[in-house]
Amino acid sequence: MNKLISTHWISLDGFIAGPMGEMDWIRGDDQLSSYEIGLVNGASSLLLGKGTYQDFAQYWPAVPANPNAATWEKTYAERINALHKVVISHNLQAAKWPTSELWRELDAAKVNAFKARAGGDILTYGSATIVQQLTNLGLVDEYHWLIHPIVLGKGRRLLDNLERRFDIELIDSERFDSGVMKLIYRRV
């Protein structure tokens, strides 16, 4: 079965966004870009919450034609635009980004069926509420955490509302030149 991978950029003190949702603290480099491109190249689908979906749908479709975009960003955008996308939302009217579908609720049986038929891994970016629900249902196979060398002090955390403790196993780690630590955990 394909894996459901939750990938996040995280501050050293555990925040995935600042108090106003800001992401201006993200540090990129060639290694991080290569990692992100490799991740989407191994995937067939995205599973996103409404906010992340809307942000992505507004930004990524225009990147391939943007003369100011970096080469890696254009490569990433072309791939992410081609992926099948599922957005989970109770109140989004329509999923208009090409190759998207709208689910009104997160259902474990539906997610497992989706994992079984997907042609590659399923990625979830951002979407903290959805990731918490997926985690509570035991559906996330791997967590890819990119720990940035910054302390935000406050903001939005990823896994604040878990119903129970769960064990994870470190299966890969790498330090990037930017100081970002890539930590990949598998649920055990």
C-alpha positions in Angstrom: 0.0 0.0 0.0 1.2 3.5 -0.7 2.3 5.7 2.3 0.5 8.7 3.7 3.3 11.2 4.5 2.8 14.3 6.6 5.6 16.8 5.8 6.1 20.0 7.7 8.5 22.8 8.3 8.8 23.2 12.0 10.6 25.7 14.3 12.9 24.3 17.0 10.2 25.0 19.6 7.6 23.1 17.6 5.6 25.7 15.7 4.6 25.2 12.0 3.6 28.9 11.6 3.9 32.1 13.5 1.1 33.7 15.5 -0.4 35.3 12.3 0.2 32.3 10.2 3.5 33.7 8.9 6.0 31.4 7.3 8.8 34.1 6.6 11.2 32.1 8.9 11.6 29.2 6.4 15.2 28.7 5.3 15.8 27.2 1.9 18.8 25.8 0.2 19.7 23.5 -2.7 19.4 20.4 -0.4 16.0 21.4 0.8 14.9 22.1 -2.8 16.2 18.7 -3.9 14.4 16.9 -1.0 11.1 18.6 -1.8 11.4 17.8 -5.6 12.2 14.2 -4.7 9.2 14.0 -2.4 6.7 15.2 -4.9 8.2 13.0 -7.7 7.5 9.9 -5.5 3.9 11.0 -4.9 0.7 10.6 -6.8 -1.6 12.8 -4.7 -1.9 15.6 -2.1 -4.4 15.4 0.8 -5.0 19.0 2.1 -7.2 21.0 4.4 -9.1 24.0 3.0 -6.5 26.7 4.0 -3.5 25.0 2.6 -5.4 24.0 -0.5 -6.5 27.6 -1.1 -2.9 28.9 -0.6 -1.4 26.3 -2.9 -4.1 26.7 -5.5 -3.5 30.5 -5.6 0.3 30.2 -5.8 1.5 27.1 -7.6 -0.4 27.3 -10.9 1.3 30.6 -11.9 4.9 29.6 -11.0 5.9 27.7 -14.2 5.2 30.8 -16.3 6.9 33.2 -13.8 10.2 34.4 -15.3 11.4 35.4 -11.8 10.8 31.9 -10.3 13.9 29.7 -9.6 14.4 26.6 -11.7 13.8 24.3 -8.8 10.6 26.1 -8.0 9.3 25.8 -11.6 10.2 22.0 -11.5 8.4 21.6 -8.2 5.4 23.6 -9.4 5.0 21.6 -12.6 4.9 18.4 -10.5 2.6 19.6 -7.8 0.2 21.1 -10.3 0.0 17.7 -12.1 -0.7 15.7 -8.9 -4.2 14.5 -8.0 -5.4 16.7 -5.1 -8.0 16.0 -2.4 -9.2 18.9 -0.3 -11.2 18.1 2.8 -13.6 20.9 3.8 -17.1 21.2 5.1 -17.7 24.7 3.5 -15.5 25.1 0.4 -17.9 25.6 -2.5 -15.7 23.9 -5.2 -12.2 22.6 -5.7 -11.2 24.5 -8.8 -7.5 23.7 -9.0 -7.1 21.2 -11.9 -7.0 17.6 -10.9 -8.7 18.3 -7.6 -11.6 16.7 -5.8 -13.5 17.8 -2.7 -14.3 15.6 0.2 -16.8 16.9 2.8 -15.4 14.9 5.7 -12.4 12.8 6.6 -13.4 9.2 6.7 -10.8 6.4 7.7 -12.2 3.8 5.2 -12.2 6.4 2.4 -8.6 7.4 3.2 -7.5 3.7 3.3 -9.2 3.0 0.0 -7.5 6.1 -1.5 -4.1 4.9 -0.2 -4.7 1.4 -1.7 -5.5 2.8 -5.2 -3.1 5.7 -5.4 -0.3 5.3 -7.9 2.3 6.6 -5.4 2.6 8.2 -1.9 0.0 10.7 -0.7 1.5 13.9 0.8 -0.1 16.3 3.3 1.5 19.7 3.8 0.3 22.2 6.4 -3.3 21.3 7.2 -2.7 20.9 10.9 -6.3 20.1 11.7 -6.4 17.4 9.0 -3.0 16.0 10.1 -4.3 15.8 13.7 -7.4 13.9 12.6 -5.3 11.6 10.4 -2.9 10.9 13.3 -5.8 10.2 15.7 -7.1 7.7 13.2 -3.7 6.1 12.9 -3.5 6.8 9.1 -0.2 8.7 8.8 2.6 6.3 7.9 5.5 8.8 8.0 6.2 12.2 9.4 8.8 14.3 7.5 9.8 17.1 9.8 12.2 19.8 8.6 13.4 21.5 11.8 14.5 25.0 11.2 17.1 26.7 13.4 14.7 29.3 14.8 12.7 29.7 18.0 9.3 31.4 17.3 8.1 31.6 20.9 4.4 31.3 19.8 2.3 30.3 16.9 0.5 27.3 15.5 1.6 23.8 16.6 1.1 20.7 14.6 -0.1 18.0 17.0 -1.8 19.8 19.9 -5.1 17.8 20.0 -4.0 14.2 20.0 -6.3 11.7 21.6 -3.5 9.4 22.8 0.2 8.9 22.7 1.8 7.1 19.8 5.4 5.8 19.2 7.5 6.7 16.2 10.9 5.5 15.0 13.5 7.7 13.3 14.3 6.1 9.9 16.3 8.9 8.3 18.0 12.2 9.2 20.1 14.8 7.4 21.5 18.2 8.2 21.2 20.7 5.4 23.7 23.5 4.8 21.1 26.0 5.9 21.0 24.4 9.3 17.7 22.7 8.7 17.5 19.2 10.1 15.4 16.7 8.1 14.0 14.0 10.4 11.9 11.2 9.0 9.9 9.2 11.4 7.8 6.1 10.9 4.8 5.3 13.1 5.3 2.0 15.0 
